[in-house]
Amino acid sequence: MVPPLAIIPLAIVLMGIGETPKIFVIFLASFLSSVVSTFQGVVSVDSTLINAARVLGARDRRVFTGVVVPASTPFILVGMRIGLGASWATVVAAELIAAQEGLGYRMQQAQLYYDLPTIFVQLIVIGLVGLLMDRLLLLAERRLTSWQERR
């Protein structure tokens, strides 16, 4: 796998400077981990549950919505959390490289003037926003998987 940050120069050349290459690179950063985790969740659904649904008369659509999706939800949400972390790191890095605004851009400007307090404030804000987004996903995970046994 090629790190998403390595694709930034190619994305800028192909898509120009602006928001489009950043959105593309951020999408790449989160997409693969989400897909792999979702695939693992679907593959690991207990076949006994699927067979039981079939015996009770469930058709393919109902098996998918009533058995596969709920059983895969924990995996999907873990993939989303991993993807969120990767995309948040990519957002900041992309702003450091090619941006006209944003937290990374402000840090870049503060670096030019040796403005350490601004850099520290930006680092704290980046950490707090990342933590807040992660906790919101964790809250959604707890609500969507309240049926799951906790360890």
ChimeraX commands (.cxc) that place a marker at each C-alpha (Angstrom):
marker #1 position 0.00,0.00,0.00 radius 0.5
marker #1 position 1.27,3.44,-0.91 radius 0.5
marker #1 position 0.94,5.97,1.94 radius 0.5
marker #1 position -1.70,8.58,1.06 radius 0.5
marker #1 position 0.72,11.44,1.75 radius 0.5
marker #1 position 2.97,10.17,-1.05 radius 0.5
marker #1 position 0.10,10.66,-3.49 radius 0.5
marker #1 position -0.33,14.37,-2.69 radius 0.5
marker #1 position 2.12,15.65,-5.34 radius 0.5
marker #1 position 0.53,13.44,-8.01 radius 0.5
marker #1 position -2.96,14.53,-6.97 radius 0.5
marker #1 position -1.95,18.20,-7.16 radius 0.5
marker #1 position -0.46,17.74,-10.64 radius 0.5
marker #1 position -3.52,15.86,-11.92 radius 0.5
marker #1 position -6.25,17.80,-10.12 radius 0.5
marker #1 position -4.70,21.22,-9.56 radius 0.5
marker #1 position -4.34,23.19,-6.38 radius 0.5
marker #1 position -7.51,23.43,-4.38 radius 0.5
marker #1 position -9.76,21.25,-2.31 radius 0.5
marker #1 position -10.23,18.41,-4.84 radius 0.5
marker #1 position -6.79,16.78,-4.45 radius 0.5
marker #1 position -7.00,17.05,-0.66 radius 0.5
marker #1 position -10.43,15.42,-0.60 radius 0.5
marker #1 position -9.17,12.67,-2.91 radius 0.5
marker #1 position -6.12,11.93,-0.73 radius 0.5
marker #1 position -8.21,12.00,2.46 radius 0.5
marker #1 position -10.66,9.58,0.84 radius 0.5
marker #1 position -7.79,7.24,-0.04 radius 0.5
marker #1 position -6.48,7.42,3.52 radius 0.5
marker #1 position -9.73,6.21,5.03 radius 0.5
marker #1 position -11.23,4.04,2.30 radius 0.5
marker #1 position -8.96,1.01,2.37 radius 0.5
marker #1 position -9.07,0.46,6.14 radius 0.5
marker #1 position -12.85,0.80,6.11 radius 0.5
marker #1 position -13.27,-1.64,3.23 radius 0.5
marker #1 position -10.91,-4.24,4.71 radius 0.5
marker #1 position -12.62,-4.06,8.09 radius 0.5
marker #1 position -16.09,-4.27,6.54 radius 0.5
marker #1 position -15.04,-7.24,4.41 radius 0.5
marker #1 position -13.67,-8.99,7.49 radius 0.5
marker #1 position -16.93,-8.35,9.32 radius 0.5
marker #1 position -19.05,-9.78,6.51 radius 0.5
marker #1 position -16.82,-12.83,6.12 radius 0.5
marker #1 position -16.87,-13.55,9.84 radius 0.5
marker #1 position -20.67,-13.66,10.14 radius 0.5
marker #1 position -21.58,-16.98,11.71 radius 0.5
marker #1 position -23.07,-19.24,9.04 radius 0.5
marker #1 position -25.39,-20.70,11.67 radius 0.5
marker #1 position -27.14,-17.33,11.92 radius 0.5
marker #1 position -27.55,-17.14,8.15 radius 0.5
marker #1 position -28.84,-20.70,7.97 radius 0.5
marker #1 position -31.28,-20.08,10.83 radius 0.5
marker #1 position -32.65,-17.02,9.01 radius 0.5
marker #1 position -33.05,-19.07,5.82 radius 0.5
marker #1 position -34.87,-21.86,7.71 radius 0.5
marker #1 position -37.26,-19.24,9.08 radius 0.5
marker #1 position -38.03,-18.13,5.52 radius 0.5
marker #1 position -35.82,-15.05,5.11 radius 0.5
marker #1 position -34.89,-14.13,1.57 radius 0.5
marker #1 position -31.49,-12.73,0.53 radius 0.5
marker #1 position -32.38,-9.09,1.21 radius 0.5
marker #1 position -33.73,-9.88,4.68 radius 0.5
marker #1 position -30.71,-12.04,5.52 radius 0.5
marker #1 position -28.46,-9.17,4.50 radius 0.5
marker #1 position -30.33,-6.46,6.41 radius 0.5
marker #1 position -31.34,-8.56,9.39 radius 0.5
marker #1 position -28.30,-10.78,9.93 radius 0.5
marker #1 position -25.21,-9.73,7.97 radius 0.5
marker #1 position -25.34,-5.97,8.56 radius 0.5
marker #1 position -26.00,-6.17,12.32 radius 0.5
marker #1 position -23.32,-8.84,12.77 radius 0.5
marker #1 position -20.84,-6.77,10.74 radius 0.5
marker #1 position -21.60,-3.45,12.45 radius 0.5
marker #1 position -18.81,-3.71,15.06 radius 0.5
marker #1 position -16.25,-4.37,12.32 radius 0.5
marker #1 position -17.61,-1.53,10.17 radius 0.5
marker #1 position -17.38,0.93,13.06 radius 0.5
marker #1 position -13.84,-0.14,13.93 radius 0.5
marker #1 position -12.87,0.42,10.30 radius 0.5
marker #1 position -14.49,3.84,10.45 radius 0.5
marker #1 position -12.51,4.74,13.57 radius 0.5
marker #1 position -9.25,3.61,11.98 radius 0.5
marker #1 position -10.13,5.47,8.79 radius 0.5
marker #1 position -11.02,8.57,10.77 radius 0.5
marker #1 position -7.62,8.58,12.43 radius 0.5
marker #1 position -5.82,8.11,9.12 radius 0.5
marker #1 position -7.88,10.76,7.37 radius 0.5
marker #1 position -7.46,13.28,10.20 radius 0.5
marker #1 position -3.68,12.86,10.05 radius 0.5
marker #1 position -3.83,13.22,6.27 radius 0.5
marker #1 position -5.93,16.39,6.51 radius 0.5
marker #1 position -3.35,18.08,8.71 radius 0.5
marker #1 position -0.43,16.86,6.57 radius 0.5
marker #1 position -2.15,17.97,3.36 radius 0.5
marker #1 position -2.73,21.40,4.86 radius 0.5
marker #1 position 0.94,21.59,5.81 radius 0.5
marker #1 position 1.94,20.87,2.21 radius 0.5
marker #1 position -0.59,22.66,0.03 radius 0.5
marker #1 position -3.27,24.81,1.58 radius 0.5
marker #1 position -4.39,28.39,1.86 radius 0.5
marker #1 position -6.25,27.89,5.14 radius 0.5
marker #1 position -6.74,25.39,7.94 radius 0.5
marker #1 position -4.88,24.26,11.05 radius 0.5
marker #1 position -1.89,22.88,9.13 radius 0.5
marker #1 position -1.60,26.09,7.13 radius 0.5
marker #1 position -1.68,28.18,10.30 radius 0.5
marker #1 position 1.04,25.99,11.80 radius 0.5
marker #1 position 3.11,26.44,8.65 radius 0.5
marker #1 position 2.74,30.22,8.88 radius 0.5
marker #1 position 3.60,30.23,12.59 radius 0.5
marker #1 position 6.73,28.21,11.81 radius 0.5
marker #1 position 7.95,30.92,9.44 radius 0.5
marker #1 position 7.80,33.48,12.26 radius 0.5
marker #1 position 8.96,31.17,15.06 radius 0.5
marker #1 position 5.61,31.67,16.78 radius 0.5
marker #1 position 5.80,28.74,19.22 radius 0.5
marker #1 position 2.65,29.57,21.22 radius 0.5
marker #1 position 0.54,29.44,18.05 radius 0.5
marker #1 position 2.11,26.12,17.05 radius 0.5
marker #1 position 1.37,24.62,20.47 radius 0.5
marker #1 position -2.21,25.90,20.41 radius 0.5
marker #1 position -2.71,24.41,16.95 radius 0.5
marker #1 position -1.28,21.07,18.12 radius 0.5
marker #1 position -3.65,21.04,21.09 radius 0.5
marker #1 position -6.61,21.93,18.87 radius 0.5
marker #1 position -5.69,19.17,16.40 radius 0.5
marker #1 position -5.48,16.66,19.24 radius 0.5
marker #1 position -8.76,17.77,20.83 radius 0.5
marker #1 position -10.68,17.74,17.55 radius 0.5
marker #1 position -9.31,14.27,16.75 radius 0.5
marker #1 position -10.26,13.06,20.22 radius 0.5
marker #1 position -13.75,14.55,19.92 radius 0.5
marker #1 position -14.36,12.87,16.55 radius 0.5
marker #1 position -13.12,9.54,17.90 radius 0.5
marker #1 position -15.35,9.78,20.99 radius 0.5
marker #1 position -18.37,10.60,18.81 radius 0.5
marker #1 position -17.73,7.48,16.75 radius 0.5
marker #1 position -17.23,5.46,19.93 radius 0.5
marker #1 position -20.58,6.75,21.21 radius 0.5
marker #1 position -22.24,5.74,17.94 radius 0.5
marker #1 position -20.56,2.34,18.22 radius 0.5
marker #1 position -21.92,1.81,21.72 radius 0.5
marker #1 position -25.43,2.75,20.64 radius 0.5
marker #1 position -25.42,0.67,17.47 radius 0.5
marker #1 position -23.88,-2.37,19.13 radius 0.5
marker #1 position -25.61,-2.26,22.51 radius 0.5
marker #1 position -26.59,-5.89,21.97 radius 0.5
marker #1 position -22.94,-6.95,21.85 radius 0.5
marker #1 position -21.29,-8.49,24.88 radius 0.5
marker #1 position -18.73,-6.09,26.43 radius 0.5
marker #1 position -15.37,-7.22,27.77 radius 0.5
marker link #1:1,2 radius 0.2
marker link #1:2,3 radius 0.2
marker link #1:3,4 radius 0.2
marker link #1:4,5 radius 0.2
marker link #1:5,6 radius 0.2
marker link #1:6,7 radius 0.2
marker link #1:7,8 radius 0.2
marker link #1:8,9 radius 0.2
marker link #1:9,10 radius 0.2
marker link #1:10,11 radius 0.2
marker link #1:11,12 radius 0.2
marker link #1:12,13 radius 0.2
marker link #1:13,14 radius 0.2
marker link #1:14,15 radius 0.2
marker link #1:15,16 radius 0.2
marker link #1:16,17 radius 0.2
marker link #1:17,18 radius 0.2
marker link #1:18,19 radius 0.2
marker link #1:19,20 radius 0.2
marker link #1:20,21 radius 0.2
marker link #1:21,22 radius 0.2
marker link #1:22,23 radius 0.2
marker link #1:23,24 radius 0.2
marker link #1:24,25 radius 0.2
marker link #1:25,26 radius 0.2
marker link #1:26,27 radius 0.2
marker link #1:27,28 radius 0.2
marker link #1:28,29 radius 0.2
marker link #1:29,30 radius 0.2
marker link #1:30,31 radius 0.2
marker link #1:31,32 radius 0.2
marker link #1:32,33 radius 0.2
marker link #1:33,34 radius 0.2
marker link #1:34,35 radius 0.2
marker link #1:35,36 radius 0.2
marker link #1:36,37 radius 0.2
marker link #1:37,38 radius 0.2
marker link #1:38,39 radius 0.2
marker link #1:39,40 radius 0.2
marker link #1:40,41 radius 0.2
marker link #1:41,42 radius 0.2
marker link #1:42,43 radius 0.2
marker link #1:43,44 radius 0.2
marker link #1:44,45 radius 0.2
marker link #1:45,46 radius 0.2
marker link #1:46,47 radius 0.2
marker link #1:47,48 radius 0.2
marker link #1:48,49 radius 0.2
marker link #1:49,50 radius 0.2
marker link #1:50,51 radius 0.2
marker link #1:51,52 radius 0.2
marker link #1:52,53 radius 0.2
marker link #1:53,54 radius 0.2
marker link #1:54,55 radius 0.2
marker link #1:55,56 radius 0.2
marker link #1:56,57 radius 0.2
marker link #1:57,58 radius 0.2
marker link #1:58,59 radius 0.2
marker link #1:59,60 radius 0.2
marker link #1:60,61 radius 0.2
marker link #1:61,62 radius 0.2
marker link #1:62,63 radius 0.2
marker link #1:63,64 radius 0.2
marker link #1:64,65 radius 0.2
marker link #1:65,66 radius 0.2
marker link #1:66,67 radius 0.2
marker link #1:67,68 radius 0.2
marker link #1:68,69 radius 0.2
marker link #1:69,70 radius 0.2
marker link #1:70,71 radius 0.2
marker link #1:71,72 radius 0.2
marker link #1:72,73 radius 0.2
marker link #1:73,74 radius 0.2
marker link #1:74,75 radius 0.2
marker link #1:75,76 radius 0.2
marker link #1:76,77 radius 0.2
marker link #1:77,78 radius 0.2
marker link #1:78,79 radius 0.2
marker link #1:79,80 radius 0.2
marker link #1:80,81 radius 0.2
marker link #1:81,82 radius 0.2
marker link #1:82,83 radius 0.2
marker link #1:83,84 radius 0.2
marker link #1:84,85 radius 0.2
marker link #1:85,86 radius 0.2
marker link #1:86,87 radius 0.2
marker link #1:87,88 radius 0.2
marker link #1:88,89 radius 0.2
marker link #1:89,90 radius 0.2
marker link #1:90,91 radius 0.2
marker link #1:91,92 radius 0.2
marker link #1:92,93 radius 0.2
marker link #1:93,94 radius 0.2
marker link #1:94,95 radius 0.2
marker link #1:95,96 radius 0.2
marker link #1:96,97 radius 0.2
marker link #1:97,98 radius 0.2
marker link #1:98,99 radius 0.2
marker link #1:99,100 radius 0.2
marker link #1:100,101 radius 0.2
marker link #1:101,102 radius 0.2
marker link #1:102,103 radius 0.2
marker link #1:103,104 radius 0.2
marker link #1:104,105 radius 0.2
marker link #1:105,106 radius 0.2
marker link #1:106,107 radius 0.2
marker link #1:107,108 radius 0.2
marker link #1:108,109 radius 0.2
marker link #1:109,110 radius 0.2
marker link #1:110,111 radius 0.2
marker link #1:111,112 radius 0.2
marker link #1:112,113 radius 0.2
marker link #1:113,114 radius 0.2
marker link #1:114,115 radius 0.2
marker link #1:115,116 radius 0.2
marker link #1:116,117 radius 0.2
marker link #1:117,118 radius 0.2
marker link #1:118,119 radius 0.2
marker link #1:119,120 radius 0.2
marker link #1:120,121 radius 0.2
marker link #1:121,122 radius 0.2
marker link #1:122,123 radius 0.2
marker link #1:123,124 radius 0.2
marker link #1:124,125 radius 0.2
marker link #1:125,126 radius 0.2
marker link #1:126,127 radius 0.2
marker link #1:127,128 radius 0.2
marker link #1:128,129 radius 0.2
marker link #1:129,130 radius 0.2
marker link #1:130,131 radius 0.2
marker link #1:131,132 radius 0.2
marker link #1:132,133 radius 0.2
marker link #1:133,134 radius 0.2
marker link #1:134,135 radius 0.2
marker link #1:135,136 radius 0.2
marker link #1:136,137 radius 0.2
marker link #1:137,138 radius 0.2
marker link #1:138,139 radius 0.2
marker link #1:139,140 radius 0.2
marker link #1:140,141 radius 0.2
marker link #1:141,142 radius 0.2
marker link #1:142,143 radius 0.2
marker link #1:143,144 radius 0.2
marker link #1:144,145 radius 0.2
marker link #1:145,146 radius 0.2
marker link #1:146,147 radius 0.2
marker link #1:147,148 radius 0.2
marker link #1:148,149 radius 0.2
marker link #1:149,150 radius 0.2
marker link #1:150,151 radius 0.2
view
